[in-house]
């Protein structure tokens, strides 16, 4: 009897990683089905880039995607600073747009930091609000260039950020529906 119990526990431990790996697939399926702007394959590949995502739960995926969005912002702010340094001195419409984007992303970074804290505290409705505010940074940055009739040098990065932030927001929305 003891041998069969040990064998069962051994089998369970082997199957456990397979079950937790499904959290990425199942979560991405659920959120992609609920939002036409979310791409299932993108969602899965996003989490596949972080090996620990397969050893967590949905709340952990919310934190991981929030951290990934924060990393995108750090990259964007570095790009913006580089573009500002190379901009022509004086009153330049492009410089104004870049400064607007810098402010938007700085605020978004603060919102993401607050979101991570509220996710950790399982305050998912609050996290949904701050993530929603952070999500708009990419499109608002693009709008600043459009309004000035300028092409944005940040379009690709803005889109990347928005996609990651959208995944984080969708996961938190799913969590807030459960509580």
Secondary structure in CASP SS format (residue, H / E / C, confidence):
PFRMAT SS
TARGET T0000
AUTHOR 0000-0000-0000
METHOD secondary structure of the structure
MODEL  1
X C 1.00
X H 1.00
X H 1.00
X H 1.00
X H 1.00
X H 1.00
X H 1.00
X H 1.00
X H 1.00
X H 1.00
X H 1.00
X H 1.00
X H 1.00
X H 1.00
X H 1.00
X H 1.00
X H 1.00
X H 1.00
X H 1.00
X H 1.00
X H 1.00
X H 1.00
X H 1.00
X H 1.00
X H 1.00
X H 1.00
X H 1.00
X H 1.00
X H 1.00
X H 1.00
X H 1.00
X H 1.00
X H 1.00
X H 1.00
X C 1.00
X C 1.00
X C 1.00
X C 1.00
X C 1.00
X H 1.00
X H 1.00
X H 1.00
X H 1.00
X H 1.00
X H 1.00
X H 1.00
X H 1.00
X H 1.00
X C 1.00
X C 1.00
X H 1.00
X H 1.00
X H 1.00
X H 1.00
X H 1.00
X C 1.00
X C 1.00
X H 1.00
X H 1.00
X H 1.00
X H 1.00
X H 1.00
X H 1.00
X H 1.00
X H 1.00
X H 1.00
X H 1.00
X H 1.00
X H 1.00
X H 1.00
X H 1.00
X H 1.00
X H 1.00
X H 1.00
X H 1.00
X H 1.00
X H 1.00
X H 1.00
X H 1.00
X H 1.00
X H 1.00
X H 1.00
X H 1.00
X H 1.00
X H 1.00
X H 1.00
X C 1.00
X C 1.00
X C 1.00
X C 1.00
X C 1.00
X C 1.00
X H 1.00
X H 1.00
X H 1.00
X H 1.00
X H 1.00
X H 1.00
X H 1.00
X H 1.00
X H 1.00
X H 1.00
X H 1.00
X H 1.00
X H 1.00
X H 1.00
X H 1.00
X H 1.00
X H 1.00
X H 1.00
X H 1.00
X H 1.00
X H 1.00
X H 1.00
X H 1.00
X H 1.00
X H 1.00
X H 1.00
X H 1.00
X H 1.00
X C 1.00
X C 1.00
X C 1.00
X H 1.00
X H 1.00
X H 1.00
X H 1.00
X H 1.00
X H 1.00
X H 1.00
X H 1.00
X H 1.00
X H 1.00
X H 1.00
X H 1.00
X C 1.00
X H 1.00
X H 1.00
X H 1.00
X H 1.00
X H 1.00
X H 1.00
X H 1.00
X H 1.00
X H 1.00
X H 1.00
X H 1.00
X C 1.00
X C 1.00
X C 1.00
X C 1.00
X C 1.00
X C 1.00
X C 1.00
X H 1.00
X H 1.00
X H 1.00
X H 1.00
X H 1.00
X H 1.00
X H 1.00
X H 1.00
X H 1.00
X H 1.00
X H 1.00
X H 1.00
X H 1.00
X H 1.00
X H 1.00
X H 1.00
X H 1.00
X H 1.00
X H 1.00
X H 1.00
X H 1.00
X H 1.00
X H 1.00
X H 1.00
X C 1.00
END
